[in-house]
């Protein structure tokens, strides 16, 4: 649900629901890089019709400027928000930026899916949960920027690696890469499932 505060001429403020933005940013999965620098990504879906209106004449008085993903290590969020400009602990990257970029990860059932890969994690950082959150930056009818945030999802690189332990052919480079993460995070706990 998305709401905005509306002020009337007599100074009374009320909360107004924006029905057009219900389920605006939908979580559609997480994955990790399987080669090179360790990385993680969250896949987010946006209704295609909603996005077309936001990039066209506008919707509910708003036009789209940018959308992307925020990320932070969970331990850094104890008393800090996961928002744009939240501090050095927050990493962010855009997928869509008006006039600059618009890569589409996938089209599915009337949805446009986007993703951002954030890389550069060391072995120790594969153990901790990472908080990921989609955001959308809009321009309202008064020319002011408004940011809408989706729900926060918590995943560790180690957890996702274990989820994908059987996704690749044993002996392949991708299989060995995924299992190197599993061994680093969980030690020998899952060795009975490892195939050479």
ABEGO torsion letter per residue (X at the ends): XBBBBBBBAAGBBBBBBBAAABGABBBAEBBBBABEBBBBBBBBBBBAAAAAAAABAEBGGBBBABBBBBBBBAAAAAABBBBBGAEAABBBBBABBBGABBBBABBBGGBBBBBBBBBGBBAAAAABBBBBBBBBBBBBAAGBBBBBBBBBBBBBAAAAAAAAAAABBBGBAAAAAAAAAAAAAAEAAAAAABBX
